[in-house]
């Protein structure tokens, strides 16, 4: 079976060409995220893909570092950065455990944590990377809270099949509930200060949490 890096490398070009599924939800997520960013901030984004979000949000801060474990994703992101002539953004090939050290004013992860095996370990690492009083901003699909029982069942059946034929990443896919996900952040020491679902079903949970 292919590794996660091989999977994401293999779909990088297709991923870069794909359209954002819900542009309104995406734009509102960035709007709410930017409300917590300041011009002098040092920011880290985890799981940045081909850099679309980084290239938009970097305008709001002084220094923006974006990471992804797939070299092909980062290569595309770097190409886009070079085309725009951006100077306050750097792309790095890295997983969470080996991400650049902080302290950062904010760490962000969008559509990532349902694919992370050791959730609590990753949250503990992120907590240490953020300065006291800094923020962790995330958006995470909470598949367990889909309103449709049939949809939940279909996802649980379809994902293993898709994985076998190389159409889904080989990593774990967590069926998190909103309550479980928020409890994990609080257990890691974060104080949740804003929540929302963008889109609403299944809830893609937007959370802003402050390091105490």
C-alpha positions as CSV (number, residue, x, y, z in Angstrom):
1,X,0.0,0.0,0.0
2,X,1.2,3.5,-0.8
3,X,2.2,5.9,2.0
4,X,0.5,9.2,2.8
5,X,3.3,11.1,1.1
6,X,3.0,9.0,-2.1
7,X,-0.8,9.5,-2.1
8,X,-0.7,13.3,-1.8
9,X,2.3,13.6,-4.2
10,X,0.3,11.6,-6.7
11,X,-2.7,13.9,-6.7
12,X,-0.9,17.2,-6.2
13,X,-1.4,18.5,-9.8
14,X,-5.1,17.4,-9.8
15,X,-5.6,19.0,-6.4
16,X,-4.1,22.3,-7.6
17,X,-6.5,22.4,-10.5
18,X,-9.6,21.5,-8.5
19,X,-12.2,24.1,-7.6
20,X,-13.0,25.0,-3.9
21,X,-16.1,23.0,-3.1
22,X,-17.9,25.7,-1.1
23,X,-16.4,29.1,-2.0
24,X,-18.7,31.0,0.4
25,X,-17.8,28.9,3.4
26,X,-14.1,29.1,2.4
27,X,-14.2,32.9,2.1
28,X,-16.0,33.3,5.4
29,X,-13.5,31.0,7.1
30,X,-10.6,33.2,5.9
31,X,-12.5,36.3,7.0
32,X,-12.9,35.0,10.5
33,X,-9.3,33.8,10.6
34,X,-8.0,37.1,9.5
35,X,-9.8,38.8,12.4
36,X,-7.3,37.1,14.7
37,X,-4.2,38.0,12.8
38,X,-2.1,41.1,13.3
39,X,0.4,42.9,11.1
40,X,3.4,41.9,13.2
41,X,2.5,38.3,13.7
42,X,4.6,35.2,13.0
43,X,2.2,32.5,11.7
44,X,2.5,28.8,11.0
45,X,0.1,26.9,8.8
46,X,0.1,23.1,8.9
47,X,-1.0,20.9,6.0
48,X,-1.0,23.8,3.5
49,X,-1.5,21.8,0.4
50,X,-0.7,23.8,-2.7
51,X,-0.6,27.1,-0.8
52,X,-3.9,28.8,-1.8
53,X,-4.8,29.8,1.8
54,X,-1.2,30.8,2.7
55,X,-1.0,33.1,-0.3
56,X,-4.2,34.9,0.8
57,X,-3.6,35.1,4.5
58,X,0.1,36.0,4.4
59,X,-0.9,39.6,3.5
60,X,-2.3,40.1,7.0
61,X,1.0,39.2,8.9
62,X,4.7,39.9,9.0
63,X,6.0,36.3,8.5
64,X,4.1,33.3,7.3
65,X,5.5,29.7,7.3
66,X,3.4,27.0,5.6
67,X,4.2,23.3,5.7
68,X,3.0,20.1,4.1
69,X,4.3,16.6,4.2
70,X,4.1,16.1,0.4
71,X,7.0,17.5,-1.6
72,X,4.9,17.8,-4.8
73,X,2.3,20.0,-3.0
74,X,5.1,22.3,-1.7
75,X,6.7,22.5,-5.2
76,X,3.4,23.8,-6.6
77,X,3.0,26.2,-3.7
78,X,6.5,27.5,-4.2
79,X,5.9,28.0,-7.9
80,X,2.7,30.0,-7.2
81,X,4.7,32.1,-4.6
82,X,7.4,32.8,-7.1
83,X,4.9,33.9,-9.7
84,X,3.4,36.4,-7.3
85,X,6.8,37.7,-6.1
86,X,5.9,37.2,-2.4
87,X,8.6,37.9,0.2
88,X,7.0,37.2,3.7
89,X,6.0,33.6,3.0
90,X,8.1,30.4,3.0
91,X,7.0,26.9,2.2
92,X,8.5,23.9,4.0
93,X,8.2,20.1,3.5
94,X,7.3,18.8,7.0
95,X,4.8,16.9,9.0
96,X,3.5,18.3,12.3
97,X,6.1,16.6,14.5
98,X,9.0,18.2,12.5
99,X,7.4,21.6,11.8
100,X,9.5,24.7,12.3
101,X,9.8,25.7,16.0
102,X,8.1,28.7,17.4
103,X,7.1,30.5,19.3
104,X,4.4,31.6,16.8
105,X,1.6,34.1,17.4
106,X,-0.8,31.8,15.6
107,X,-0.8,28.2,14.3
108,X,-3.5,27.2,11.7
109,X,-4.6,23.9,10.3
110,X,-7.5,23.6,7.9
111,X,-9.1,20.2,6.9
112,X,-6.2,18.3,8.4
113,X,-6.9,16.9,11.9
114,X,-9.4,14.2,10.8
115,X,-6.4,12.7,9.0
116,X,-3.9,12.8,11.9
117,X,-3.3,9.5,13.7
118,X,-2.2,10.8,17.1
119,X,-4.6,13.7,17.6
120,X,-3.7,14.4,21.2
121,X,0.1,14.2,20.5
122,X,-0.3,16.6,17.6
123,X,-2.3,19.0,19.8
124,X,0.3,18.9,22.5
125,X,3.1,19.7,20.0
126,X,1.1,22.6,18.6
127,X,0.4,23.9,22.1
128,X,4.2,24.1,22.7
129,X,4.7,25.9,19.4
130,X,2.4,28.8,20.2
131,X,3.4,31.6,22.5
132,X,1.4,32.1,25.7
133,X,-1.8,34.0,24.7
134,X,-1.4,33.0,21.0
135,X,-4.1,31.3,19.0
136,X,-4.7,28.0,17.3
137,X,-7.2,28.3,14.4
138,X,-8.5,25.2,12.8
139,X,-11.3,23.8,10.6
140,X,-12.0,20.1,10.9
141,X,-14.6,17.9,9.3
142,X,-16.7,16.3,12.1
143,X,-18.1,13.4,10.2
144,X,-19.7,11.7,13.1
145,X,-22.2,14.6,13.3
146,X,-23.5,14.4,9.8
147,X,-27.3,14.8,10.0
148,X,-27.9,11.8,7.8
149,X,-27.4,8.4,9.2
150,X,-27.2,7.0,5.7
151,X,-24.5,9.5,4.8
152,X,-22.5,8.4,7.9
153,X,-22.8,4.8,6.9
154,X,-21.9,5.4,3.3
155,X,-18.8,7.3,4.3
156,X,-17.7,4.5,6.7
157,X,-18.1,1.9,4.0
158,X,-16.8,4.0,1.1
159,X,-13.5,5.3,2.6
160,X,-11.9,1.8,3.1
161,X,-12.9,0.9,-0.4
162,X,-11.5,4.1,-1.8
163,X,-8.3,3.5,0.1
164,X,-7.8,0.1,-1.4
165,X,-8.0,1.5,-4.9
166,X,-5.8,4.5,-4.2
167,X,-8.6,7.1,-4.2
168,X,-8.3,8.0,-0.5
169,X,-5.2,8.6,1.7
170,X,-3.9,5.5,3.6
171,X,-3.9,7.4,6.9
172,X,-6.6,7.0,9.4
173,X,-9.8,9.0,8.9
174,X,-11.4,10.0,12.2
175,X,-15.1,10.2,12.5
176,X,-15.0,13.0,15.1
177,X,-17.9,14.6,16.7
178,X,-17.9,18.3,17.5
179,X,-18.1,17.6,21.2
180,X,-15.2,15.2,21.1
181,X,-13.0,17.5,19.0
182,X,-13.6,20.5,21.3
183,X,-13.0,18.4,24.4
184,X,-9.6,17.3,23.0
185,X,-8.5,20.9,22.5
186,X,-9.6,21.9,26.0
187,X,-7.8,18.8,27.4
188,X,-4.6,20.0,25.6
189,X,-4.8,23.3,27.5
190,X,-6.6,25.5,25.0
191,X,-9.4,27.9,25.8
192,X,-12.0,28.0,22.9
193,X,-13.0,31.5,22.1
194,X,-14.9,31.1,18.8
195,X,-16.7,28.3,17.0
196,X,-18.7,27.9,13.8
197,X,-19.6,25.4,11.1
198,X,-18.6,26.3,7.6
199,X,-20.3,24.5,5.9
200,X,-22.9,23.1,8.3
201,X,-23.5,19.5,7.2
202,X,-21.5,17.5,7.9
203,X,-20.1,20.2,10.2
204,X,-16.7,21.5,9.2
205,X,-16.0,22.9,12.6
206,X,-14.2,26.2,12.8
207,X,-12.5,26.7,16.1
208,X,-10.3,29.5,17.5
209,X,-8.6,28.5,20.6
210,X,-6.2,30.5,22.8
211,X,-3.1,29.1,24.5
212,X,-3.5,29.8,28.2
